[in-house]
Amino acid sequence: MISKTYKLVSLLLAAVFLLAACAPQAAPTVDTNQIVNQVMTAVAATVSAQQAQTAAAQPLATATLVSLPPTKTPVLPTATPFVIASPTTKPSSGGGGATVYTYDCDPDIGKRPRDNSTFHPGDSFDVKWTIVNTGTATWEAGYDLVYLSGPQMTGATFFELPRMKPGDKWSKVMDAVAPMQKGHHVMTWKLQGGFCYPYVAINVE
């Protein structure tokens, strides 16, 4: 586009000089510099207009996209399962499993006197307990059976039990005296370990 403009300017200048040379002598003198300046001004205006049209025709610049940082996905820790072992579980002697040993008893087999038996104040009677090991654990020798609460009706306050395997029985007979106060009375004993509570429950009238 610019080269064509310069060619046009060159042709116009050549025409100006040619006219000046051929003009009659009596005509007023033409200022060649003034004509050249006018032509150059017109050419400059034309070039400026063409550049403006070219700029308008250009496509708009593509907007720069701002890349956002990637969203971080939170990672939650996985809960780790845990197992609480029972304090009553002991390893077995063989195999890969475990044997659970339990401590339990039945103190009411053949008990005397029967619950709510009636006596007079100061009456003498026998207390008989037969304790059975109804659990799965063996009680080693020396387990204490001791008085715990209620009116003390017997002279003794504790006994030691022999070694007792599951299913074994131990019996004890004690002399007892009914309380002097009338009413309902309960005497309770406790086997060492707190899993067996023999008792006597009588009425005094």
C-alpha positions in Angstrom: 0.0 0.0 0.0 2.8 2.5 0.9 4.7 1.7 -2.4 1.6 2.6 -4.4 1.3 5.9 -2.6 4.9 6.8 -3.4 4.4 5.9 -7.0 1.3 8.2 -7.0 3.4 11.0 -5.5 6.1 10.6 -8.1 3.6 10.8 -11.0 2.0 14.0 -9.5 5.4 15.7 -9.1 6.3 14.8 -12.7 3.0 16.3 -13.9 3.6 19.5 -11.9 7.1 20.0 -13.4 5.8 19.2 -16.9 3.0 21.8 -16.7 5.4 24.4 -15.3 7.7 23.9 -18.3 5.0 24.0 -20.9 3.1 27.0 -19.5 3.2 30.3 -21.6 5.7 32.9 -20.5 3.1 35.6 -19.9 1.2 33.5 -17.3 1.9 34.2 -13.7 4.8 32.2 -12.2 3.6 29.0 -10.4 5.3 28.3 -7.1 6.5 24.8 -7.5 7.3 24.3 -3.8 3.8 25.3 -2.8 2.3 22.7 -5.2 4.6 20.0 -3.9 3.6 20.8 -0.3 -0.1 20.6 -1.2 0.4 17.2 -2.9 2.4 15.8 0.0 -0.3 17.0 2.5 -3.0 15.3 0.4 -0.9 12.1 0.2 -0.2 12.1 3.9 -4.0 12.4 4.7 -4.7 9.6 2.3 -2.1 7.3 3.9 -3.4 8.1 7.4 -6.9 7.3 6.4 -5.8 4.0 4.9 -3.9 3.0 8.0 -6.9 3.8 10.2 -9.1 1.5 7.9 -6.5 -1.3 8.1 -6.3 -1.1 11.9 -10.1 -1.2 12.1 -10.2 -4.3 10.0 -7.9 -6.2 12.2 -9.6 -8.8 14.6 -9.8 -7.9 18.2 -6.9 -9.2 20.3 -7.9 -12.3 22.1 -8.3 -11.7 25.8 -5.7 -13.3 27.9 -7.3 -16.0 30.0 -6.2 -16.1 33.6 -5.6 -19.7 34.6 -7.0 -20.4 38.1 -5.0 -22.7 40.3 -6.4 -26.2 40.4 -8.8 -26.9 43.3 -7.2 -29.2 45.8 -9.4 -32.1 46.8 -9.1 -32.7 50.6 -7.9 -36.1 51.5 -9.6 -37.4 54.7 -7.6 -39.9 56.8 -9.0 -43.4 56.9 -10.1 -44.5 60.3 -8.0 -47.4 61.5 -10.1 -50.1 63.2 -8.8 -51.3 66.6 -9.8 -54.2 68.8 -10.0 -54.1 72.6 -9.1 -57.5 74.1 -11.3 -58.7 77.0 -9.4 -59.0 80.3 -10.9 -62.4 80.9 -9.5 -63.8 77.6 -6.5 -66.0 78.0 -4.5 -67.7 75.2 -5.3 -71.4 74.8 -2.7 -74.0 75.1 -3.0 -75.0 71.4 -4.4 -73.8 68.1 -4.6 -70.2 66.8 -7.7 -69.2 68.8 -8.3 -68.1 72.3 -10.3 -69.6 75.2 -12.5 -67.3 77.4 -12.4 -68.2 81.0 -15.4 -67.1 83.2 -15.7 -66.9 87.0 -19.2 -67.8 88.4 -20.7 -69.7 91.2 -24.0 -71.0 92.6 -24.2 -70.6 96.4 -27.9 -71.6 96.8 -27.8 -75.4 96.3 -29.2 -77.0 99.5 -28.9 -73.8 101.4 -30.1 -73.7 105.1 -32.0 -72.0 106.4 -34.3 -71.3 103.4 -35.0 -67.7 102.5 -37.4 -65.9 104.9 -37.4 -68.6 107.5 -38.8 -67.4 110.8 -37.0 -67.5 114.2 -37.4 -65.9 117.6 -34.9 -63.4 118.9 -31.7 -65.2 120.0 -32.7 -68.6 118.5 -29.8 -70.9 117.4 -29.7 -72.4 114.0 -27.3 -73.8 111.4 -26.1 -72.1 108.3 -25.1 -74.3 105.4 -23.8 -73.2 102.1 -22.8 -75.4 99.2 -20.8 -73.4 96.7 -20.5 -74.7 93.1 -18.0 -73.5 90.6 -20.3 -72.9 87.6 -17.7 -70.9 85.6 -15.0 -72.2 83.2 -12.0 -71.0 85.2 -10.3 -73.0 88.0 -10.2 -71.3 91.4 -6.7 -71.7 92.8 -6.4 -72.8 96.5 -6.7 -70.0 99.0 -9.7 -68.1 97.7 -11.2 -66.3 100.8 -14.9 -66.4 101.7 -15.5 -63.4 104.0 -18.3 -61.7 105.9 -19.5 -58.5 104.0 -22.6 -56.9 105.5 -25.7 -57.2 107.6 -26.1 -58.5 111.2 -23.2 -60.8 112.1 -25.1 -64.0 113.0 -22.1 -66.4 112.9 -18.9 -66.5 115.1 -16.6 -66.9 112.1 -16.0 -64.2 109.6 -13.9 -65.9 106.9 -12.9 -69.2 105.4 -10.3 -70.3 102.8 -11.6 -72.5 99.9 -9.6 -75.4 98.4 -8.6 -75.5 94.7 -11.9 -75.8 92.7 -12.1 -76.8 89.1 -15.3 -76.0 87.0 -18.1 -78.1 88.4 -16.5 -78.7 91.9 -18.5 -78.2 95.1 -17.5 -76.9 98.5 -19.9 -77.1 101.5 -19.6 -75.4 104.9 -21.8 -75.6 108.0 -21.7 -72.8 110.6 -23.4 -72.2 113.9 -25.6 -69.1 113.9 -27.8 -67.1 116.3 -30.8 -65.0 115.3 -30.6 -61.2 116.0 -32.4 -59.9 119.1 -34.2 -57.3 117.1 -37.4 -58.3 115.3 -37.7 -57.8 111.6 -36.2 -59.0 108.3 -32.4 -59.6 108.5 -30.0 -60.4 105.7 -26.3 -61.4 106.3 -24.1 -61.3 103.2 -20.7 -62.9 102.5 -18.4 -62.4 99.6 -16.0 -64.8 97.7 -12.7 -63.3 96.7 -12.9 -61.7 93.3 -16.5 -60.4 93.8 -18.3 -62.9 91.6 -20.1 -64.9 94.4 -22.2 -63.6 97.3 -23.7 -66.3 99.6 -26.3 -64.9 102.0 -28.8 -65.7 104.8 -32.2 -64.0 104.8 -34.5 -64.6 107.9 -37.4 -63.0 109.7 -37.3 -62.6 113.5 -40.6 -62.3 115.3 
